[in-house]
Amino acid sequence: MSEKTFDGKGRWRCVTVGFRMSPEENETLNTKVYLSGLTKQDYIIACVLKKEIIVQGSPRTYKALKNTLCGLVKELKENGSYTDEQNETLQLVVKLLEGFRDNAEHLENRHYDNK
C-alpha cells in the first residue's frame, strides 16, 4: 500500500473526481488556470466550492498575462475579429490588470498614511 500524501493544509485528498469537456472548454479552462497562477486542481476546487480566486502578482502571472495578451493581439491581426472565447479571455486579463492596479494604489496609499 502506498504512503498517504497530504496537501499543503494537512488534508488527505483521496477522492478522485472526473468529468468530460469539449476541446474549446478545456482550452478556456487551461487559459484561466494559467492566468490564475494556481494549479488546475486548486483552481477547479475553488470554482466548484464558489471560493474567491485570488491571483497573486508574481513574475509568473505577469508572464502569463503578457503571453496571453500577445497571443490575442496576434490572433486579432490574423483574423480581423475575435471569438466569444477570446473576448472572455480578454475581459479576464483586463479584470486581473485592474485588480493589480487597484491593489498597488491601495498599498501606495497605505504606505503614505503610515508616515
Secondary structure, 3 states (H helix, E strand, C coil): CCCCCECCCCCECCCCCCCCCCHHHHHHHHHHHHHHCCCHHHHHHHHHCCCCCCCCCCHHHHHHHHHHHHHHHHHHHHHCCCCHHHHHHHHHHHHHHHHHHHHHHHHHHHHHHCC
